Amino acid sequence: MSTHRQHTHGHSHRHYGEAMLSVEDALERILAHFHRLDAEDTPLLHALGQTLAADAVARHDIPPLDNSAMDGYAIQAADARGASADTPVTLRVDGAVAAGELPTVAVTPGAAVRIMTGAPVPDGADAVVPFEDTDEMQRRADGASLNEIAIRYEVGAGDDIRPAGQDVRKGQCVLGAGALLRPAEIGVLASLGYDTVSVVRRPVVAILATGNELLEPGDAYEPGKIYNSNTYSIAASVARYGGIPKLIGIARDDLPSMNASLREGLDSDMLVTSAGVSKGDYDMVKDVLSQHGEIDFWSVRMRPAKPLAFGALNADGGRKVPLLGLPGNPVSALVAFEQFGRAAIRRMLGKPDAANPTVSAILDEPIYNNDSRRVFARAIIRRENGVYRAALTGDQSSNLLTSMARANGLAICPEDLSVKQAGETVQVQMLDWTEETF
């Protein structure tokens, strides 16, 4: 974490011609620098949350054979015609087949084969009668022979038989390239026999904090210093949205330290810095971008997080590494990452461009907007009597990280409104869903 520094004690600072972009324009310009990453093979369970890089094609039918949907008896349906509880039909039992076995006998007229759920249906059978529709339990209670069985209800051809290929046919494209791998898709791939899968690789995101005032968590506390929280909240956000965070430490407030630290992140897919992007004398991210790459913009019409630098650094082989320079205040950094960093990671993962889910909620208290920026107010969203309501988390100062920890959404006051009054409906970007929200 670094406080928002505004040094004004006489040193000159290069001015880049600030022009505030809308949130939408800033996002469009950022995403223009990103594309879907290349493919990698990964163990199936590790692929959760990633997207397929190639079609997943079925190598066999699922189910591979006609199989029973119930524990019961495989019969010829015609043999049960006229069967009832009062006039059961008794059939000879010629054998049994369990799940995982192949039948050793066929079903002939007047006969049945005992069968378990999932077991292949024997040749000759066209229906399965569930146990509860026979007298098996009574026979067991009486100690009677199970060499024959009484059928108490009629069945139709195909009853309780799951046909081969009912779910998947051999050669079928079951999941297309770009499919998001959720638990169900992981299960489908497992059912197809895949133990590894080709997916769009996860982006490596290098994260650098800046500031002479920073200590790392675990360091002995020093008066006048603050602990580096931004690196950890942003790294957690990177991991949450599917990236691989790479922590490259703290750069001090001088160009040699900044340059040396940033070089450690040039092998990543994206660099994220916190602090060093406003107009203070020690804010150097824009200087580094202009000297060692290109700067695209550095001001967005939003609150918090107006000072936001974006550009690209030159790397070996002509590569350009996008750099997202977040503000130093911890809430500003997190809000900016939600709007822009999350979208960049989704683009690299091959996921569709999509903002956080948005709901309409009734405000409990006003949101003020005194400078024509889009306000993202930290809020607690709850559901009362079928309606979402939004309560602010208290003081909205951007240095109050606990106010972000209490929030499960960001309530938005548009640029063209000076206030959203209590009782008015507001759009809320949801950060989390909890039992209390539904």
Buried (B, 14 or more C-beta within 10 A) or exposed (E): BBBBBEBEEEEEBEEBEEEBBBBEEBBEBBBEBBEBBEBBEBEBEBBBBBBBBEBBEBEBBBBEBBBBBBBBBBBBBEBBEEBEEEEBBBBEBBBBBEEEEEBEBBBBEEBBBBBBBBBBBBEBBBBBBBBEBBBBEEBEEEEEEEEBBBBBBBBEEEBBBBEBBEBBEEEBEBBEBBBBBEEEBBEBBEBBEBEEBBBBBBBBBBBBBBBBBBBEEEEEEEEEBBBBBBBBBBBEBBBEBBBBBBBBBBBBBEEEBBBBBBEBBBEBBBBBBBBBBBBBBBBBBBBBBEEBBEBBBBBBBBBBBBBBBBBBBBBEEEEBBBBBBBBBBBBBBBBBBBBBBBBBBBBBBBBEEEEBEEBEBBBBEBBEBEEEBBBBBBBBBBEEEEEBBBBBBEEBEBBBBEBBEBBBBBBBBEBEBEEBEEEBEBBBBBBEEEEEBE
